[in-house]
Amino acid sequence: MAINFTNSPTVGNTVSAGNVTWTWNGGSWVAGLSQNAITLVANTAPIGASTTGGTATISLLVSGVTAGTYGSATQEGVFVVDTFGRITSASNVTTQVANTNITGLITPAQTIPSGVTASTYGNATIIPVITVDTFGRITSASNVATAAGFTTGKAIAMAIVFGG
């Protein structure tokens, strides 16, 4: 399509061709879309469009996702992507690994300290007192001296506290 521009335009002269209106600004012809062209893209996600004073503005619509970082050492990011490739939903969920998914040996560096001092608890004259939490972990340990007259030939009692 050929466009016929005026050889000696004055500021504000316009020439239209299709959906484009060209306006002379005093130094060059500036293309502007007509209202019909703007209507074609308005409300067509993910593009937004508007006109103000003959100036067309085309923008990317807000996706609804809060800007930020998702995922961490203890949380996984969960994302929903629309057909335009935009993330439309994002959230964090707590990382959970089933014990059936763990193979191999767990090294001391992979465990969390329990607060119990590594030691031997109990002997022929001392009774160990051990507290175990609901996960079967020893959370505290101490020694209690046996009663007077207790000798090594007798059974040693051991106190275990569960659920502490």
C-alpha positions in Angstrom: 0.0 0.0 0.0 1.4 3.3 -1.0 1.1 6.3 1.3 0.9 9.8 -0.2 2.5 12.3 2.2 2.1 16.1 1.5 5.3 17.7 0.2 5.0 20.8 2.4 3.1 19.7 5.5 2.2 22.0 8.5 2.2 20.9 12.1 -0.8 18.7 12.8 -1.4 17.6 9.2 -2.4 13.9 9.0 -2.4 11.1 6.5 -4.3 7.9 7.1 -3.5 4.5 5.6 -5.3 1.4 7.0 -5.3 1.5 10.8 -2.4 3.9 10.9 -2.7 7.7 11.0 0.5 9.6 10.4 0.8 13.1 11.9 3.4 15.8 11.0 5.1 17.1 14.2 7.1 19.8 12.5 10.1 17.7 11.8 8.9 14.2 10.8 5.8 12.1 10.3 4.8 10.2 13.4 2.7 7.0 13.1 -0.2 6.6 15.5 -2.8 3.8 15.5 -6.4 4.6 15.0 -8.9 3.8 17.8 -10.0 0.8 15.7 -6.5 -0.7 15.8 -6.4 -0.2 19.6 -9.7 -1.9 20.0 -8.3 -5.0 18.2 -5.6 -5.6 20.9 -7.4 -4.2 23.9 -8.5 -6.9 26.4 -6.6 -9.6 24.5 -4.5 -11.1 27.3 -1.7 -10.6 28.0 -1.7 -7.3 26.1 -3.4 -4.2 27.3 -3.9 -1.1 25.2 -5.2 2.4 25.6 -5.2 5.8 23.8 -4.8 9.2 25.4 -4.8 12.3 23.3 -4.1 10.3 20.2 -1.1 8.4 21.7 -1.4 4.7 21.8 -0.1 2.8 24.8 0.4 -0.9 24.6 1.3 -2.7 27.8 1.7 -6.2 29.4 -1.2 -6.8 31.8 -0.6 -7.7 35.4 -0.4 -11.5 35.9 -1.6 -11.5 39.5 1.6 -13.0 40.9 3.4 -11.2 43.7 6.9 -10.3 42.7 9.4 -12.1 44.8 11.6 -15.2 45.3 9.9 -18.6 45.6 11.6 -21.7 47.0 14.3 -22.1 49.7 16.2 -24.8 51.5 13.0 -25.8 53.3 10.3 -24.8 50.7 9.6 -25.6 47.1 8.2 -23.1 44.7 5.0 -24.2 42.9 4.1 -22.3 39.7 1.2 -22.2 37.2 2.1 -21.1 33.7 -0.6 -19.9 31.1 -0.6 -20.4 27.4 1.4 -17.2 26.9 4.3 -18.6 29.0 3.5 -16.2 31.9 3.5 -17.3 35.6 -0.1 -16.7 36.7 0.2 -18.3 40.2 3.1 -18.9 42.5 3.3 -20.3 46.0 5.6 -22.1 48.4 5.1 -25.5 49.9 7.1 -27.1 52.7 9.6 -29.6 51.4 8.7 -33.1 52.5 10.6 -36.2 51.5 9.2 -39.6 52.4 11.6 -41.9 54.2 11.1 -44.4 51.4 12.7 -42.0 49.0 16.0 -42.0 51.0 18.6 -44.5 50.1 22.2 -44.9 51.3 23.8 -44.1 54.6 23.1 -40.9 56.5 26.4 -39.3 57.6 26.8 -37.3 60.8 27.1 -34.2 58.7 23.6 -34.7 57.4 22.0 -34.9 60.9 20.8 -32.2 63.2 22.5 -32.1 66.6 20.1 -33.4 69.4 21.7 -31.5 72.2 22.8 -34.8 73.9 26.5 -35.1 74.7 28.1 -38.1 73.1 29.0 -40.4 76.0 28.4 -43.7 77.7 25.5 -43.5 80.1 25.1 -45.9 83.0 27.4 -48.6 84.5 27.4 -50.9 87.4 26.7 -48.1 89.9 25.0 -45.5 87.8 21.5 -45.7 86.2 21.0 -43.8 82.8 18.0 -41.5 82.5 17.1 -41.1 78.8 14.4 -38.9 77.2 13.1 -40.0 73.7 10.9 -37.8 71.5 8.0 -39.1 69.4 10.4 -39.6 66.5 12.5 -42.0 68.5 15.4 -39.5 68.9 17.2 -39.2 72.2 16.7 -35.6 73.3 18.4 -35.7 76.7 20.5 -38.2 78.7 21.9 -38.1 82.2 23.1 -40.4 85.0 21.7 -41.1 88.4 23.7 -42.8 91.1 22.3 -46.0 92.5 20.9 -46.3 96.0 23.3 -47.1 98.8 24.0 -50.8 99.0 23.3 -51.5 95.4 25.9 -53.9 94.0 27.0 -55.1 90.6 25.3 -58.5 90.9 21.8 -57.1 90.9 19.7 -55.9 87.9 20.2 -52.3 86.9 17.1 -50.2 86.3 16.9 -47.8 83.4 14.5 -44.9 83.2 13.2 -43.9 79.8 10.8 -41.0 79.3 8.8 -41.1 76.0 7.3 -38.1 74.2 9.5 -35.4 75.8 
